[in-house]
């Protein structure tokens, strides 16, 4: 049996350093950004960073606020982003996931990075199609249980207002809340595996929800009316039409 591939970490150091600087400058120029919880950022990995995914701007902001050259798992296609917005992630480089299909190569790449003390970012909801939390896909829980890596939750709020506010010549108020690490997690093989992954996913999303305003917590809100309203938005568009 062949040995699993080992993926270099960090990589693309020069371009990522430039993009990190440009991102931080751009967002602080175009928006009023407040970052809370920076003391929860560890100096080194391994670490799995999870966040809500409301906007196609989420990855660009993330690389501007964290101090490490983070790897990302991201969708092969970006259906909700304008064409120009796909340039940044492609310059940064990421492990492409075929949502709704087989993404073994991307998951193996992320697992290899984590096993070599790297840092991987993933959006558990898998797609930015609503402004409230939706049910997580199993990818984040799978990686967390496979590697025993601690998880750092981050809540991002206000990015969906950036461009509408700019049209009015105003700066959107963007809030970033960095939580405390959770985990490590594990899941047994066999019949209980998927149920345990679902439980880990709920813990992950619950930790993100605590970093967001109540009206953004969707399926993970304590308010039953907000949860019911979020059900209509909790549709995974790639369930019937996988990426390929």
N, C-alpha and C positions, 0 to 999 in steps of 0.2 A: 504494500500500500504506500502511495506517495505521501510525502510530508505536506502538511497544509502550507499554503503560500504565506510568506511573511511580508507585510506591507511597511514600507519606510515611514517613520514618524520621527520628527515632523518633516514635511516636504513642502516644496514651493515656497521656501522661506522668504525670498526677496519679494515676490509679488504679493504674498500674504502680509508681509510687513507694511508694504505700501497701501494695500487695501484697508488694513486695520487703521492706519493713520487717516486715510481719506474718509473712511466711514465715520470715525469719531468726529472729525471736523465737520463733515456735511450735516450730520444729525444735530449737532450742537448749534449749527448755524441756522438750520431750517426749522428746528423745533425747540421747545422749552423742555429739556430732558432732566428728569430727576431720577437718580439711581440710589436705591436703598439696599442695605445688606451687603455692601462690598466686602465687609469683614468676613463673609461666609465663603469667599472665593479661595480655594486652596492654592498653594503654590505649585503643586505638581499633581500628576495623575497617578494611577488611573482614575478616570472620572467619566460618568455618563451624564451629560447635561440635557435636561428636558425642559420644554417650554410650551406654552400655548401657541397656536398657529392661526392668527386672525388675519394676517396681512402678508403679501409677498415681500414686504420690507423686513420681515422678522430676521432672516439670516444676516442681512446687511447690518442691522443694528447690533445683533449679537456679537459679530466679530469686532465691532467697534468698542464694546464695553468689557469684554473678557480679555485677560492678559496673555492667553496662550494661543498657539496656532491650531485651533480646533478643527478636527475633521467633522464632516457632516454626512448624514444619510438624508437623501432627498429624492423626490420623485423624478422619474425619467422624463416626464412631461410636466410643464407648468401651466396648466390650462387657465388659471385665474390671474396670471401675470401678463402685463403687456410685453411685447417682444423685447424692448430695451431693458426691461428688468431682469431678463434671463442672462444678461452679459456678466453681471457681478458673480453669481454662483459658478458660472463656467470658468471665469478667470480664477476664482478661488480654488475650484476643484472640489468634487464631492463624490461619494459613492452612490451611484444611481440605483434607486429601488424601482422595480416594476410593480407598481401598486396593484393589488388584486391578483398578482401572478407570482412567478418564482423569482425570488430575490436572494438566492443562496449566496451568490458571489459577493454582493454588497454586504450581507450580514457577516460573511466570513472575513471580509476586509475589516469591518468595524470591530469584530471580535479579536482579530490579530492586533489591531492598534491598542485595544484595551489591555490585552495580555502583555503588551510591551510598555505599559504605564503611560499610554497616550490618553487623549481626551476626545470624546466623540459627542457631537450634538445631534439630537433627534427630536422631532416633533411628534409626539405619540398619536395625535389625531390624523397625521399623515397628509392632510390637505387643508389649505386655507380657503374655506368656503362659507364660513359663518363668523359672527363676532361674539359668540358665546362658546363655552366648552362643549365638546361633543365626546362621544364614546371613543376611547383609545383603541387603536389597532394593536395587535400583539407584539410588534417589533421591539419596542422599548423594554417591555417585560421579558421578552425572550433573551435579549442581550444581557439584561441585568441578572437574570437567573443563570445564564450560561457562564458568565464570567465572575459573578460575585462582586461586581464593581459598585461602589457607592454612587448614589444619584444626587445630583444637584438640581433642584427645581428653580425655575425662573418664571416670573409672571410679567408679561409685556402688555401694556395698555396704552391706547391712544394713537397707535401707528395708522389705524384706518382713517384718522382725521388729518393726517399730514398734508395730502394733496388737496382735499377740499378746503382746508384752511389757507393754504398757499394761494389758491385762486382768489381768496378774499384778502390777500396780502396780510395774513395773520400767521402766527406760529402755533402749531398744535401743542398741547400739553401731553407729553409722553412720559409715562412712569414705568420704571424697571424695578422690580422687587426680586432680590436674590435670597432664596430661602436657605435653610440649613439642610445639610446632607441627610438623606434617608437611606435605609438599607444597611448592609447588603441583603439581597433576597436570594432565595433558591426555590426550585420547583422539582418535584419528583417526576420520574418517567412514568409512563403507563396511563391508565384511565383518568387519573387526577391531574394530569399535566396541564391541559387546557384550562380547567377550572382554577388551578393555582396561578396560571398566567393572568387570567381575568382578575383574580384577587390582587395580584401585584399591580396590574394596570390601574385598578381602582385606587390603590394606595398612591401611585404616581400622580394620577389626575387630581386626587384629593389634596396632595401637597402643592400642586400648581394652583388649584382653586383658592387655597388660603392666601395666595399672593395677588389675587384679583378682586376687584369690587364685586359685591354680591350679584349685581345685575349682569356680570360677565361669566358667572360660574356655570350657567346652563344646566346640564345633566348632573352636575356636582354641587348644585346650590342646596342650601338648607330650606329654601322657600319652595313649597310644592307647586305653586303657580308658575314660578320661573322654570322649574323642571319640566312641567307639562308643556310650556311654550317652547322649550328647547327640543322637545321630541320631534317636532315637525322639521327641524333643521338637522336632525341626527341621521342623515342619510349618507352612506359611503358610496360615492358615485362610481367607484371602480369595482364594486362588488359584481356587477353584471358585465362590465366592459373592462377587463384588465388591460393595463398598459402593455405594450409590446413594441 
